[in-house]
Amino acid sequence: MKRRQIKPEIDSTHTERSLCEALLALRSAEEARAFLDDLCTPAEREAMRDRWSVVPHLLAGEPYRQIHEATAVSITTIGRVARCLEQGAGGYALVARRLHKAPAKTARSAR
């Protein structure tokens, strides 16, 4: 996270909510792609793609090494995503279920 020398005048909670509302306003994958092109650097987009690509594998219970071999995503990143699935806000599992990319059980309930 970047550290700022001055405190911004705009409330970051309000700005984050506005960003979430902007995401909800998108109506197609093409619109989402265009928005992400404008919003993110190529490295940020790659990091998000990497994280998202391992979610179905983790929800299916695959071992980290197998996921790494299938996706070329680092073991460290796979571990971070797994931690979010286990202890995070539930966003990965929610979206995966809605897109039918995940089994009915989440990683947490599969234990």
C-alpha positions in Angstrom: 0.0 0.0 0.0 1.4 3.4 -0.9 1.9 5.9 1.9 0.9 9.5 1.3 2.8 12.5 2.5 -0.4 14.5 2.8 -3.9 13.4 3.9 -6.4 13.4 1.0 -9.4 15.7 1.4 -11.7 13.0 0.0 -12.9 10.2 2.3 -11.4 6.9 1.1 -14.4 5.0 2.3 -16.6 7.1 0.0 -14.2 6.7 -2.8 -14.1 2.9 -2.4 -17.9 2.7 -2.4 -18.0 4.8 -5.5 -15.5 2.4 -7.2 -17.7 -0.5 -6.2 -20.8 1.2 -7.7 -18.8 1.9 -10.9 -18.1 -1.9 -11.1 -21.8 -2.6 -10.6 -22.6 -0.2 -13.5 -20.7 -2.3 -16.0 -23.0 -4.3 -18.2 -20.7 -6.7 -20.1 -17.3 -8.4 -20.0 -16.2 -5.9 -22.8 -17.2 -2.9 -20.6 -15.4 -4.4 -17.6 -12.3 -5.0 -19.7 -12.3 -1.4 -20.9 -12.8 -0.1 -17.4 -9.9 -2.3 -16.1 -7.7 -1.2 -19.0 -8.2 2.4 -17.9 -8.1 1.8 -14.1 -5.2 -0.7 -13.8 -1.6 -1.0 -14.9 -0.8 -4.1 -17.0 1.0 -5.6 -13.9 -2.1 -5.0 -11.7 -4.3 -6.7 -14.3 -1.9 -9.7 -14.5 -1.9 -10.0 -10.7 -5.7 -10.0 -10.6 -5.9 -12.6 -13.5 -3.4 -14.8 -11.6 -5.4 -14.7 -8.4 -8.7 -15.3 -10.1 -7.3 -18.2 -12.2 -6.4 -20.2 -9.1 -9.8 -19.9 -7.3 -11.6 -22.7 -9.1 -8.6 -25.0 -8.5 -8.5 -24.2 -4.8 -12.3 -24.6 -4.4 -11.9 -28.0 -6.1 -9.3 -29.0 -3.4 -6.4 -29.3 -5.7 -2.9 -29.3 -4.2 -0.9 -26.1 -4.6 1.9 -27.7 -6.7 -0.8 -29.0 -9.2 -2.4 -25.6 -9.3 1.1 -24.0 -10.0 1.8 -26.5 -12.8 -1.7 -25.8 -14.4 -1.6 -22.0 -14.1 2.0 -21.0 -13.7 1.0 -18.9 -10.7 3.5 -18.8 -7.9 2.9 -20.9 -4.8 3.0 -17.7 -2.7 0.1 -16.2 -4.7 -1.8 -19.4 -4.5 -1.3 -19.4 -0.7 -2.6 -15.8 -0.5 -5.7 -16.6 -2.4 -6.3 -19.7 -0.3 -6.0 -17.6 2.8 -8.6 -15.2 1.4 -10.9 -18.1 0.7 -10.5 -19.4 4.2 -10.4 -16.1 6.2 -11.4 -13.4 3.8 -14.6 -11.5 3.1 -16.1 -14.3 1.0 -15.9 -12.5 -2.3 -14.0 -15.1 -4.3 -16.4 -17.9 -3.3 -19.5 -15.8 -3.9 -18.5 -14.8 -7.4 -17.3 -18.3 -8.3 -20.6 -19.8 -7.2 -22.5 -17.2 -9.2 -20.5 -18.0 -12.3 -20.8 -21.8 -11.7 -17.1 -22.2 -11.4 -17.1 -23.6 -7.9 -18.6 -26.6 -6.2 -21.5 -25.9 -3.8 -19.1 -26.2 -0.9 -16.6 -23.4 -0.2 -13.1 -24.2 0.8 -14.0 -23.4 4.4 -17.0 -25.8 4.5 -15.1 -28.5 2.8 -12.9 -29.0 5.8 
